[in-house]
Amino acid sequence: MFDKLEDLVRRYEEIMNTLASPGVTDDQNRFRALMKEQSDLAPLVEAYQAYTKAKSDVDDLYVMIGDESDAEMKEMLKAELSETKDKIEELEQKMKILLLPKDPNDDKNVIVEIRAGAGGDEAALFAAEVYRMYVHYIESRHWKIETMEMEEIGIGGMKSVTFMVTGQGAYSVLKYESGVHRVQRIPATESGGRIHTSTISVAVLPEAEEVDIDIDEKDIRIDVMRASGNGGQCVNTTDSAVRLTHYPTGIVIYSQTEKSQIQNKAKAFALLRAKLYDMEQQKAHDAEAEARKSMIGTGDRAEKIRTYNFPQGRVTDHRIKLTLYKLDEVMNGDLTELIESLTAADQAAKLAHLDEAQTA
């Protein structure tokens, strides 16, 4: 590990020297690539520098303890030595995590789909609440959210909603939300006071660039039509809505949220690319199914991942067996503890899998 760390430190110093040289911004593509590499390496280099300093401090403290004759001062030095050793262990763990192979999609923007499942109108109402939960969380991160498609029902619920999230590391944070979310509560329409169980599904897709997915025009049928439903002045008066049909997969994308046909077409293609890219990713993941079993956030989308129990005011994430009695805060967008716990569990599982592979 330490040989690799020293190589990365040398690479970091090379990048810093290059960035300080004249004319480095002449090639903007190279400049951006260097800046990203520098940003990715910086946390690891900082941790390694702190680690080497702590190791040096330990050596100095041993010498000082051996030379010290005052009993009280010697105890203080021993306490400092113990704290420094704890710091070294923490930094070693941090460096191991930073050295884990990075998901190539982690820095991508995401497209999120929420769909009502079992439970009829109650599922649609919960889908709308989960959508608002994500909106609050995304806004708290100062990320940008853009609705791509929405199908509402008259009582304030949503059969489905698709939106894009633009922000640094959006996929790395939101990827753990994919799966089936279950709600347990007494619906407003339930006169007998019985608790009902409903479900919704959430899919988090990394945004795919044109370089990621090549779509053959012969495989696509594009239909334009007038938008339906509530909307602005131009809705129902121009052929602004776009429907894409991808023959090889049977995927159909419908986009009508924008007044411009060009904008709706762009959104539809963005969603199609994301779906095709996700299909390719799933094929690759399935080929590594055994390795993925121990990791969080990479399971089947049909998997029940979380339950929101309103009568008891609790949220339970079944993957890591975490229960929080703060349902109101979670539904208002406070997802930090859930996501940080999932991230930590995923990292721990990957470290354990790595250790098993190395000792095998």
C-alpha positions in Angstrom: 0.0 0.0 0.0 2.8 2.5 0.9 4.7 2.0 -2.3 1.5 2.9 -4.2 0.9 5.9 -1.9 4.4 7.2 -2.6 3.9 6.8 -6.4 0.6 8.8 -6.1 2.4 11.5 -4.0 5.0 11.8 -6.8 2.3 12.0 -9.4 0.5 14.7 -7.4 3.7 16.8 -7.2 4.2 16.4 -11.0 0.6 17.6 -11.6 1.1 20.6 -9.2 4.3 21.5 -11.1 2.6 21.2 -14.4 -0.3 23.4 -13.3 2.1 26.0 -12.2 3.9 26.1 -15.5 3.2 28.8 -18.1 0.9 27.9 -21.0 -0.8 25.1 -19.1 -4.3 26.6 -19.9 -3.6 26.7 -23.6 -5.0 23.2 -23.9 -8.3 23.4 -22.0 -9.1 19.7 -22.2 -5.7 18.8 -20.7 -6.0 21.5 -18.1 -9.4 20.3 -16.9 -8.1 16.7 -16.8 -5.2 17.7 -14.7 -7.4 19.8 -12.3 -9.7 16.8 -11.8 -6.8 14.4 -11.2 -5.3 16.9 -8.7 -8.7 17.2 -6.9 -9.1 13.4 -6.8 -5.6 12.9 -5.4 -5.5 15.8 -2.9 -7.4 14.0 0.0 -5.2 10.9 -0.3 -2.0 13.0 -0.4 -3.1 15.1 2.6 -3.9 11.9 4.6 -0.5 10.3 3.7 1.3 13.5 4.7 -0.5 13.6 8.1 0.3 9.9 8.5 4.0 10.3 7.9 4.1 13.3 10.3 2.3 11.2 13.0 4.8 8.4 12.5 7.6 10.8 13.0 5.9 12.3 16.1 5.7 8.8 17.6 9.5 8.2 17.2 10.2 11.6 18.8 7.8 10.9 21.7 9.6 7.6 22.5 12.9 9.5 22.7 11.4 12.2 24.9 9.8 9.6 27.2 13.1 7.8 27.6 15.0 11.1 28.4 12.3 12.5 30.7 13.0 12.2 34.5 9.9 14.1 35.7 7.1 11.5 36.4 4.2 13.9 35.7 5.7 15.1 32.4 6.4 11.5 31.4 2.7 10.5 31.9 1.7 13.5 29.8 4.0 12.3 27.0 2.6 8.8 27.3 -0.9 10.1 26.9 0.2 12.1 23.8 1.8 9.0 22.4 -1.4 7.0 22.8 -3.4 9.7 21.1 -0.9 9.8 18.2 -1.0 6.0 17.8 -4.8 6.2 17.6 -4.5 8.9 15.0 -2.2 6.7 12.9 -4.7 3.9 13.0 -7.5 6.2 11.8 -5.3 7.6 9.0 -4.4 4.1 7.9 -8.1 3.2 7.6 -8.9 6.5 5.8 -6.1 5.8 3.3 -7.3 2.3 2.7 -10.8 3.6 1.9 -9.4 6.3 -0.4 -7.4 3.7 -2.3 -10.5 1.5 -2.9 -11.3 1.3 -6.7 -13.6 4.1 -7.5 -16.9 3.7 -9.2 -16.4 5.3 -12.6 -20.0 6.7 -12.4 -19.5 8.4 -9.0 -18.8 11.9 -10.4 -21.7 11.7 -12.9 -25.0 13.6 -12.7 -28.0 11.3 -12.2 -31.5 10.7 -13.6 -34.0 9.6 -10.9 -37.2 7.8 -11.6 -39.9 7.3 -9.0 -42.9 5.1 -9.7 -45.9 4.2 -7.6 -46.2 0.5 -7.0 -48.7 -1.6 -5.0 -51.2 0.4 -3.1 -53.2 2.5 -5.7 -53.8 6.1 -4.8 -51.9 5.7 -1.5 -48.8 4.6 -3.4 -49.1 7.6 -5.7 -49.4 10.0 -2.7 -46.3 8.5 -1.2 -44.4 8.7 -4.5 -45.2 12.5 -4.4 -43.9 12.8 -0.8 -40.7 10.9 -1.6 -40.2 13.2 -4.6 -40.5 16.2 -2.3 -38.1 14.5 0.2 -35.5 14.3 -2.5 -36.1 17.8 -3.7 -35.5 19.1 -0.2 -32.3 17.0 0.2 -31.0 18.1 -3.3 -31.6 21.7 -2.5 -29.8 21.4 0.8 -26.7 20.2 -1.2 -27.1 23.2 -3.5 -27.4 20.9 -6.5 -29.7 21.6 -9.5 -32.8 19.6 -10.1 -34.8 19.5 -13.3 -38.0 17.7 -13.9 -38.0 15.6 -17.1 -41.4 13.9 -16.9 -44.3 13.7 -14.4 -47.6 11.9 -14.4 -49.9 13.2 -11.6 -53.2 12.1 -10.3 -56.0 14.4 -9.1 -55.5 14.0 -5.4 -52.0 15.3 -5.3 -50.2 12.1 -6.0 -47.8 11.0 -8.7 -48.0 7.8 -10.8 -44.4 8.5 -11.9 -41.8 11.3 -11.9 -38.4 11.5 -13.6 -35.9 14.2 -12.8 -32.3 15.0 -13.4 -29.9 16.0 -10.6 -26.8 18.0 -11.5 -24.1 18.3 -8.9 -20.6 17.1 -8.0 -20.7 13.5 -6.9 -24.5 13.2 -7.3 -24.4 9.6 -8.3 -21.9 8.6 -5.5 -24.5 9.9 -3.0 -27.8 9.0 -4.5 -27.0 5.5 -5.9 -28.0 3.9 -2.6 -31.6 5.1 -3.1 -32.3 2.5 -5.9 -34.8 -0.1 -4.9 -38.3 -0.5 -3.4 -39.4 1.9 -0.7 -42.3 0.7 1.5 -44.7 2.9 3.5 -46.9 1.8 6.4 -49.6 4.1 7.6 -53.3 4.8 7.9 -54.5 6.4 4.6 -56.6 9.5 4.8 -59.3 7.6 2.9 -59.3 4.7 5.5 -62.4 5.1 7.7 -61.6 2.0 9.8 -58.2 3.2 11.0 -56.3 0.3 9.6 -52.7 0.5 8.7 -52.0 -0.1 5.0 -48.7 -1.0 3.3 -47.9 0.5 -0.1 -44.7 0.6 -2.2 -42.9 2.7 -4.7 -39.8 2.0 -6.7 -36.8 4.3 -7.2 -34.2 4.0 -9.9 -31.1 6.1 -9.9 -29.4 6.1 -13.3 -26.0 7.8 -14.0 -26.2 10.3 -16.8 -24.7 9.0 -20.0 -22.8 11.2 -22.4 -22.9 10.6 -26.1 -19.4 9.2 -25.9 -20.7 6.6 -23.4 -23.6 5.3 -25.6 -23.7 5.4 -29.4 -27.3 5.3 -30.6 -27.9 4.3 -34.2 -30.5 6.6 -35.8 -32.0 3.6 -37.6 -32.9 2.1 -34.3 -35.0 5.0 -33.2 -38.5 6.2 -34.2 -39.3 9.8 -33.3 -43.0 10.9 -33.0 -44.1 14.4 -32.2 -47.5 15.3 -30.9 -49.3 17.9 -28.8 -48.7 17.8 -25.1 -51.5 16.7 -22.9 -52.6 17.8 -19.4 -52.1 21.0 -17.5 -49.5 23.4 -18.7 -48.7 26.8 -20.0 -50.1 28.8 -22.9 -48.4 26.7 -25.6 -49.5 23.3 -24.3 -52.0 21.6 -26.6 -51.5 24.2 -29.3 -48.1 23.1 -30.8 -46.6 19.7 -31.6 -44.0 20.1 -28.8 -44.2 16.7 -27.1 -41.7 14.0 -28.2 -41.9 10.2 -28.0 -38.9 8.1 -28.7 -39.1 4.4 -29.4 -35.9 2.3 -29.3 -36.6 -0.8 -31.4 -33.8 -3.1 -30.1 -34.9 -2.8 -26.5 -38.5 -1.7 -26.7 -37.8 1.3 -24.5 -40.3 4.1 -25.0 -39.5 7.6 -23.8 -42.1 10.4 -23.7 -41.2 14.0 -22.9 -43.5 17.0 -22.8 -42.4 19.2 -19.9 -40.8 21.9 -22.2 -42.6 24.2 -24.6 -40.0 23.6 -27.2 -39.9 20.4 -29.3 -36.1 20.7 -29.5 -35.8 20.8 -25.6 -38.2 17.9 -25.2 -36.3 15.9 -27.8 -33.0 16.6 -25.9 -34.5 15.5 -22.6 -35.9 12.3 -24.2 -32.5 11.4 -25.7 -30.8 12.1 -22.4 -33.1 9.7 -20.6 -32.8 7.1 -23.3 -29.0 7.2 -23.2 -29.1 6.9 -19.4 -31.4 3.8 -19.6 -29.2 2.1 -22.3 -26.1 2.9 -20.3 -27.7 1.5 -17.2 -28.6 -1.7 -19.1 -24.9 -2.1 -20.1 -23.8 -1.5 -16.5 -26.3 -4.1 -15.2 -24.8 -6.7 -17.6 -21.3 -6.0 -16.4 -22.5 -6.1 -12.8 -24.3 -9.4 -13.3 -21.1 -10.9 -14.5 -19.5 -10.0 -11.2 -22.5 -11.0 -9.1 -20.6 -12.9 -6.5 -18.3 -9.9 -5.8 -21.3 -7.6 -5.5 -23.2 -9.7 -3.0 -21.3 -8.2 -0.1 -21.7 -4.6 -1.3 -24.4 -2.0 -0.6 -26.3 -0.1 -3.2 -25.7 -2.5 -6.1 -28.5 -4.9 -5.6 -31.7 -5.8 -7.5 -34.0 -2.9 -8.0 -36.9 -5.2 -6.9 -35.2 -5.5 -3.5 -37.1 -3.9 -0.6 -34.5 -1.5 0.8 -36.4 0.8 3.2 -39.6 1.0 5.3 -41.2 4.3 6.4 -43.5 3.5 9.3 -45.6 6.5 10.1 -47.5 5.2 13.2 -44.2 4.6 15.0 -42.3 7.5 13.4 -39.5 5.4 12.2 -37.5 4.7 9.1 -35.7 1.4 8.7 -33.1 0.6 6.1 -33.1 -3.2 5.7 -29.7 -3.5 4.0 -27.8 -2.3 7.0 -30.5 -2.9 9.6 -30.5 0.8 10.6 -33.6 2.2 12.3 -34.0 6.0 12.9 -36.9 7.4 14.9 -36.9 10.7 13.0 -39.4 10.1 10.2 -40.5 13.7 10.0 -37.0 15.0 9.5 -36.3 12.3 6.9 -39.4 13.2 4.9 -38.3 16.8 5.0 -35.1 15.9 3.3 -32.7 15.1 6.2 -31.1 12.0 4.5 -27.6 12.7 5.7 -27.4 10.1 8.4 -29.0 7.4 6.2 -26.7 8.1 3.3 -23.5 8.4 5.4 -24.4 5.1 7.2 -24.9 3.3 3.8 -21.7 4.8 2.4 -19.7 3.6 5.5 -21.3 0.1 5.3 -20.4 -0.1 1.6 -16.8 0.9 2.2 -16.5 -1.6 5.1 -17.9 -4.4 2.9 -15.5 -3.5 0.0 -12.5 -3.4 2.4 -13.5 -6.8 3.8 -13.9 -8.2 0.3 -10.5 -6.8 -0.6 -8.8 -8.3 2.5 -10.4 -11.7 1.7 -9.1 -11.5 -1.9 -5.6 -10.6 -0.7 -5.4 -13.5 1.8 -6.9 -16.1 -0.6 
